[in-house]
Amino acid sequence: MRSAPTILHLDMDAFFAAVEQASKPSLRGKPVVVGGLGPRGVVSTASYEARVHGVHSAMAMAHARRLCPNAAYLFPRFGIYRSISETVMALLGEVSPLIEPLSLDEAFVDLEAGDLADDPRAVAEGLRARIRAITGLTASVGLAGSKLLAKIASEQAKPDGLVVVQPGTERALLDPLPVRTLWGVGPATAEHLRKAGIVTVAEIVHAGEAELVRLLGKAHGASLHAMAAGLDNRPVVADRDVKSISVEDTFDSDLHDRAHVRYEIDRLADRCVQRLRGAGRSGRTVVVKVRRYDFSTLTRSETLRAPTDDPAVVRETARRLVEAVDTTGGVRLLGVGVAGLADFTQEDLFAQHAGEQEPGEEFVPELPAEPRPQPDRTHHWLPGQDVTHEEYGAGWVQGSGVGRVTVRFEVPTDTVPGRVRTFAVDDPALAHTEPLPLVAAGGQSPATSPKSRSGGGGESEPDLGTSMP
């Protein structure tokens, strides 16, 4: 444990939802929920305006809609989230070279490594101000002598706050907190402790290490007792090694057609390889995950002869793996991942195939046994997606259905909500586009189209809660 609060934990406030509010003037100060929009969708992030209605992350989207029917329910835009995350991590890099990212919106920073340990509060306040000035978003920060306490402090600071845990005050912070606050205490462990009469962190300490070991086992019991006492010597570790890269989708209705399953596996394999290449990695082991109609989950894997980031190889392997799984009853979820990561790639595609070729023999890739279904996504409009119109300029999809799509024309730098217009889903003047930055380079506002600011002629605004599919 350090004698000064020089470990900083930063957590962006309601990150995905906050980005959407910053991007869309009409949603500022209103409830926003980001996540999967289908019947089986799950909430990724809810704005604080939605949280007061009981909506929270990992909640079923259908439940969220019942709790907060008038919220804006938006499809996630990971591209812009990653872009803003890179900006925030770069700002952390100006404070210290030792950063441990935990996710797109969360990281530990070792201030001692940056020779800024003399006044950690001033460093944290300056960092929060810089993030707000450059991104328009808020962050909560905890400062403490350990990673555990710094993370708990940042939770206490939310939203848009700063909490410093001074040496000697650790127990005052920890004692009244519920046991679920500590790392490694999930619902099952919390219930086990509750049955033993332990519901707060202070009660863990008072129970003693021997009792915790008896209840939870030697390793878990001893580590939990140490954490409850505020003891945590883990260092901030930069560039944590990623073990695998994967993607998965839960489907609105169970998949029964084998050709459709193969199509989705191919699509997931391509997305997985995009992430793999984006991380500059390759991998030897392809993994397929299948959750069936009865919620049973199966995984199958195959290790290749050499690392690859070739989408054809990953697709072929994933398809071969899923063929070995009985999916006749229906499939709720599919996933494709690559493990055994390496920093180099086997460029020779032929090396991935077990069969040998004669010198000079032409390689002919195996064709699919039957054609894959090709769903028409030409006019697929999802709430929150960025679009542009030849006449009205930049905007975002507010909702769609029955052959129509409703678009609100506004950009991040607008100070008032933009106008709403409705078009046919196949309107040739309407197209998907890349997101505009929240704040452009050099602090200049992104260019806006005068046409998108024009008034008059717009349809009446539909209710956000009912216009979203």
N, C-alpha and C positions, 0 to 999 in steps of 0.2 A: 504494500500500500504506500502511495506517495504522501509526502507531508504537505503537498500543495495541490489545489484543484487544477491540474494541468492536462487532464484528459477531457477533451471536448466531444460531446455527442450532438450532432446536428440532425434534425428531422424536419423536412419541409411539411408545412401544415396542409392537410387534406390535398396532397399534391395533384393528383389527376384532376380532381374537381376544381381546384384552385386555378390550374392552367386553363380549364374550359371557361371559367368565369372571367379570367383575364383576357381570353381570346374573344369572348362574346359579350359585349356591353349589356345586352338585354338580360343576361343571367346574373349580373353582379348583384349580390345581396339576396339572391333567391336560391331555393333548394336545388341542388344539382346532384345527380347520382350517375356514376360511370361504371359500366360493366357489361356483362353479356345480356342482350336484350331479349333472348328467346325465353320460352316457358321454363327452361331449366337453367337460365342464366344466374350468375352470382354477382353480387356487388363487389367491385374492386375498391372504390372510394366514394364516400359521401361527403358533401360539403357540410360545414357546421350548421347551416340553415336546415339541412335534411336530418342531421343527427339529433336535433331537438325533438323530432318526431319519432325517434327510436331507430332510425336507419343506421346500419353500420356495415363495415366491410365483412365479407364472407357470408353475408345474409343472402338467402334466396331472393332473386329479383322480384318474383311474384309477391313475396311477403312485403318487400320494400314498397311496391306499388300500392299495396293496401294501406300501409302506414302513412305514406306521403303521396297521395294520388296526383297532386298538382306540381310535383317536381319535374324538372327536365331530365329525362333518362337518355343518356348519350352513350354511343359506341366509343370505346377507347381509341385514342390516336397516339400509338406508341412512338411514332416517329418524332413528334414534337416533344413528347415527354423525355425521350432520350436526349434530344438536342438541348433542352433546358437543363437536364441533369449534368451534361458535359460542361455547361457553363458554370453551374454551381460547384462541381468538383474542381474545375480550374481555379475558382476563387478560393477554395480550401487549400489548393496547392500553393497559393501565394502566402498562406499563413504558415504552412509546415510541409516538408517533403514526405512526412509519414502520415498517410491517410489510409484508412481501412473502410472502403465502401461496403455497405451491407445490402443496398438496393439502389434503385434509381434516385430515391429521395432521402437517403439516410447514410451517415458515415461517422466513424470515429476519427479524431485528429489528435495527434500527440504534439502539444505545444512546446514541450521541452526540445523536441527534435528541430523545431524552428527557431530556437533561441528566443521564444516569446513567453517564457514562463513567469516573468516578473510581474506582469499585470494581466492575468488571464481574462478578467472581466472586461477590460477595455478592448482586448483582442476580440472577444465574443461579440461585444456590442458593435464594433466596427465591421465585423464580418456580416452580421445580420443586416446592418444598414447597407452594405455593398450589395448583398443579394437582393434586397428590396429595390434599390436604385436601378440595378441592371436588368432584373427579371420582372419586377413588379409583384413578386410573390413574397410571402412571409415564411420565416423559419423559426422554430423553437430550438433552444440550445440548453444543454445541461453541462455543467462543469463540476468535476469531482476528481478525487485521487484514484479512482478505479473506473473501469469500463461499466461495471454493473451500476454503480451509483450515478455515473454520468448519464446513462440511458434512462434510469428512473427519474433523474432530475429533469431531463428534457420532456418526459411525459407530464411531469408536474407543471412544466412551464407552458404547456399548450393552452390556447393557441397564441402564437406570436409573442413568446416570452423568453426569459432567461432566468435560470435557477442555478445558484452556486452552492455547492455543498462544502462548507468549510470543514477542515479537520476538527474532529471532536464532536461534530453534529450528525454523524452518520446514523446513529441509532435513533435519534429524534425523527429523522426522515423515514427510516425503515419500519420501526416498531408498529405503527398503526396500520400499515398497508396490508391488504389481503395477501394470502400465500400465492395466489395466481400472479402476483407482480414479479416473482422471482423466475429466472430462466429455468426451464426444465420442469415447471409445474403446470401441467395441463389439466383438463377436466377430471381425468381419472385419478391422477395423483392428488388433486385438491379434494376430491370426494373421499379418498382414502384417509387423508389427514383430517378432514371434517369429522369422520366417524370416530377418530381418536381424540376429538375435542380440540383440534388445532386449526384455527381459521385465520390468524394474523401472523405476521412475521415475528412479532415479539413472542408469541406462543411457541414458535419453532425453537427460538433461542432457549426459552425456559424449559422446554421438553428435554433438551440436552442431546448431544450427539449420539449417545448410546441408544436412546429411544428412537431417534430418526433412522439409525442403521437397522434397528429391529423392524421398523415399519416398512422401510423402502429398500433395504439392502445396503451393503457396505459402501459402494461407490456413490450411489445417488444420495443416500442418507448423509454421508459425511460432507459431500460438496454442498448440499442444500443447507446444512447447518452452518457451514462456513459463510455462504452467501448471506444468510439471515443475520449473521453477526457483522456483515459489512466487509468481509475479507475476500478480496479478489485481486490476484496478482497478474492476471493475464495482460500481456503487452498489446499495444496497437500493432497489427501486422498488415503491412501493405501487400497488395497483389496476392490476395488469397487465391490459392489454386482452385480453379473450377474443375469439378470432377466429371461433369457431363453437361450437355446442352440438349434440351428437348422442347417439344411443343405438343399440345393436346387440345382437342375440341370436344365439348359435350353437345350432342345434337338435340334439336328441339323435339324430334320424334325418333324412335328406334330405327336403325338401319337394318333391313332384312335382305336386301338385294346384294349379292356378292360383288357384282360389278360396281355398285355404288360404294361398297366398302373399299374396293381396290382404288377407286377414284380418290376417295378421301385420304387413304394411306399415301398415295402419290403426292397429293397436295401438301399433306403434313410433312412428308420427307423433303419436299422442296423448301418449305418454310424453315425446317430445321437446318438445312444446309446453308440457307441465307444467314441465319444466326451464327452458324459455325464459321463461315467465311468472314462475317463481320467481326468476330472475335480473333481472326487470324489463326484459327486452329484447324486441326483435322483429327479424325478419330478412327479407332480400329473396331469398336464394338457397336453394332446397330441394335437398338432395343425397340420393341413394339409393345404398347400397352393397350389392352382391350378390356373395357368394362361392359359386361353383358346386361341383358334386360333384368336379371335378378340381382344386380349390383355385385356379382362376383367379378373380381378383377384378376386378369391373367397377364403375365409379362413373358415375352419370349425374346431371346437375344442370340446373336451370331457374331463371332469374332472373325474379322477379315485377316488376310495374310499381311496387310500393311495398312497404315493410316490413309484415310481418304477424305476429301471434301467434294467428291464428284457426285452430283445429284443423281445421275443414272445408277451409280452403284448403290447409293443409299435407298433409292426407290426400289430397285430390284430386290435388294436384301429384305427390306421391310415388307414388300409384297409377299415374298417367299415365307416370311415368318408368320404373317397374318393368315396365310392359307392353311397353316397347321393348327389354327384355333377354330373350334366349333362356334360359329356365329349364327346358326340357324334360328335361334330363339330371338335374335335381335341384339343390336349393339347400341349402347347409350353413349359411350365415350371411346375415342381412339387417340393414341399418342405415338409419336415417333421420336426417338432420342439417339444421340451418339455419345458413347463413353470411351474411356481409354484415350483421352485427348493427348495430342502431340502438337509441337510447334512446326512440324514439317508435313508435307503431303507426298504420297506416292503418286507421281504424275502418270505412271503407266497404267492405264485402265485395264489392260490385259492381265496385269499381275493380280487383279482381284478375282479372276475367274480360275476355277480349279483346272479346267481343261487346258491342255497344251496345244499350241498351233504349230503347223509346219512353217518353216521359213518362207516368207513371201505370201503366205495365205492371207486373204483379206478378211478382216473381222466384220461380221454381220451381226448387229445387236438383235437379241431375241425380241420378237414382236409380241404384244399382249395377246392372250388367248382369245379375247373378245373385246370389242370396242368399249371404252369407258364412257359413261354418261357425261355429257358436257352441258351442265346447267347454264342457262342464259343469264349472265351477270352484267350484261351491257347496261341495263337500266336499273341496277341494284343500288338504291339510295338508303343509307343508314343514318339515323339521327346523329348529328354532330359532325358528319363528314364535311370537308371543305370542298366548295364548288365555285365555279365562276360562270358568269353569263355574259354573252357577247354584248349585250346592251347595258345590263345593270351592274356588272363588275363582280367583286368577290363577296361570298356569303357562305352560309352553312345550312345543311339540311335540317329542318326543324321536324319534319315528319313526312311520311308517304303512305299511300294506300289507294286502292280502287283506281289505279292508273294515273294518279296525280302525285306530285311532289311539292311540298311547301318549303320555301327557302327564305331565310332572313338575310338581307343584304346589309352586313356590317363588318367592320374590321377592328382589330384590337385597339387602335388608337382613337376610335370614336368615343365620344363622351355621352352620347345618348343612344338608345336602342335604334337599330335600323328598321327599314320597312320590310314587310312580309309580302311575298308574291307566290302564286301557285302556278305550276306548269304541268303539262303532260310529261309522264316519265320518260318519253322518248323525244323530248324537245331537243332538236339538234344544236340549239344555241347554249345548252346547259352541259357542263362537263365537270368531272372531278379535277381537283387541283391540289397542289401542295399547300400546307398551312403557311400563313404569314407569320413572321417572327413577332413575339410580344414587344420586343424593343430591338430595333435594327442596330447594326454596327455603328459605333460612333455616337450612339444616343439619339440618332435621327429616327423619326417616325417612319414606318413603312409607307410606301406610296399607296394612296387610295384613289379609286376611280371616282371622278365626279358623278358619273352615271349612277354609281351605287348609293350616292347620297341624295339622289333626286327624290322628291316627294310626290304624292298624288298617285292615283291609279292602283294602289295596292289593295289586296283583299283584306278583310278584317282579320285580326290576329286570332288564330285558333288557340284554345287552351293547351298549355304545354303538356299537361298530364294526359290529355286525350288524343293529341295529334301524333304522339309517338306510338309506333306499332309495338 
